[in-house]
Amino acid sequence: MSKKSARRDAAKKLNSPQRTPEGPKKFVVYVRDPQTGNIKTVRFGDPNMEIKRDNPNRRKSFRARHNCDNPGPKTKARYWSCQHSWRANKKVDD
């Protein structure tokens, strides 16, 4: 790993979802891949859709459709969508 890449990786806050300003997705999170040890970028969320998790029926349907009881590894968008965007009684940070 070069010094430049090490500095760039050190500046990234791991496991902390952030809004993307103009990206193809609504949120981005940087995670360390346990298999390779590299930092991986995970993008999730449709920027054209509103999160309506305050509606219990919508939240229940989303969580069932995406199998949020077993969200998988942190390196996948499904994990972050289930954990970050569709938790009950939590505010989505701007």
URZI-V710351 format. One record per pair of residues at least 4 apart in sequence whose ideal C-beta (glycine too) atoms are under 8 Angstrom apart, sorted by the first residue. I is the first residue (numbers start at 1). J is the second residue. D is the distance in whole Angstrom. If there is no record, write none. Layout:
# URZI-V710351
I;J;D
I;J;D
This chain:
# URZI-V710351
1;5;5
1;6;5
1;9;8
2;6;7
3;7;6
4;8;6
5;9;6
6;10;6
7;11;7
8;12;7
9;39;5
12;30;4
12;39;6
13;18;8
13;30;7
14;30;5
14;31;6
14;32;6
14;39;7
15;29;7
15;30;8
15;31;6
15;74;7
16;29;7
16;30;8
17;27;5
17;28;7
17;29;4
17;80;6
17;84;5
17;93;8
18;27;7
18;28;6
18;29;7
19;26;7
19;27;6
19;28;8
19;93;7
19;94;6
20;24;8
20;25;6
20;26;7
20;27;6
20;28;5
20;43;7
20;47;8
23;28;6
23;43;7
23;47;8
24;43;7
24;47;8
25;43;4
25;44;6
25;45;5
25;46;7
25;47;6
26;44;7
26;45;3
26;46;6
26;47;5
26;49;8
27;43;7
27;44;5
27;45;5
27;80;7
27;84;7
27;85;7
28;41;6
28;42;7
28;43;5
29;41;8
29;42;5
29;44;8
29;80;5
29;84;8
30;39;5
30;40;7
30;41;6
30;42;8
31;39;7
31;40;5
31;42;6
31;74;5
31;75;6
32;37;7
32;38;7
32;39;6
32;40;7
33;37;7
33;38;5
33;39;8
33;40;5
33;75;5
34;73;8
34;75;8
40;75;5
42;74;8
42;75;6
42;76;7
42;77;6
42;80;6
43;77;7
44;77;4
44;78;8
44;80;5
44;81;5
44;84;8
44;85;8
45;49;8
45;51;8
45;81;7
45;85;6
51;85;5
51;86;7
51;92;6
52;58;5
53;58;7
53;59;5
53;62;7
53;85;7
53;86;5
53;87;8
53;88;7
54;59;8
55;59;7
56;60;6
57;61;6
58;62;6
59;63;6
59;86;6
59;88;7
60;64;6
61;65;6
62;66;6
62;68;8
62;86;5
63;68;4
63;69;7
63;82;7
63;86;6
64;68;8
66;71;8
66;78;6
66;81;7
66;82;6
66;86;8
67;71;7
67;78;8
68;78;8
68;82;4
68;86;7
71;76;8
71;78;6
71;79;4
71;82;4
71;83;6
72;76;5
72;78;6
72;79;5
73;79;6
74;79;5
74;80;7
75;79;8
76;80;8
77;81;6
78;82;6
79;83;6
80;84;5
80;85;8
81;85;5
81;86;7
82;86;6
83;87;7
84;92;8
85;92;6
